[in-house]
Amino acid sequence: METIKVPDRLNCSNNAFQLLEKIDNANYMGLDKGMITRSEVFLFAMSLGVESKTKNEITSTHQGGLILEKSIDSKTRASIYSQYIISLKEPSNELDEILKKDKVFKLAEQYANAGFEMIAYYFENKEPEELVIDLFLELDSQYEKINQGRTNGQ
């Protein structure tokens, strides 16, 4: 019988960790460590991956991980678990699945890894002001979709 190691941290790739160091040094979009927590940066990266429906395996895990489980804030924990629940085929019949922390964390890490790759692209190719405008345009687009659903009776 295979023993499953219960994770004690959220991991990231070596590339993502190096990116975070660059962001810290450049204060890119206020994502540096003094402004927001690593949980918040992880959540931002995970959200980008979820929004794009992109999951990427971590091929080279940073040795120390990114966030120890005891340091994961409540909004990050709630987002991680809710995203996992949404991914279940029949959530009402599979709620015991959320006890499988290794699977919950792996899904979050895969989404975050995709998000970190997007952030790396932004960092290399867009000025912070340009990115903020792009994000506001995306927010407007999402708002319009929601608003159209309401006016169409959905």
Beta strands, then each sheet from edge to edge (+ up, - down):
strand 1: 9-10
strand 2: 67-68
sheet 1: 1+ 2-
end
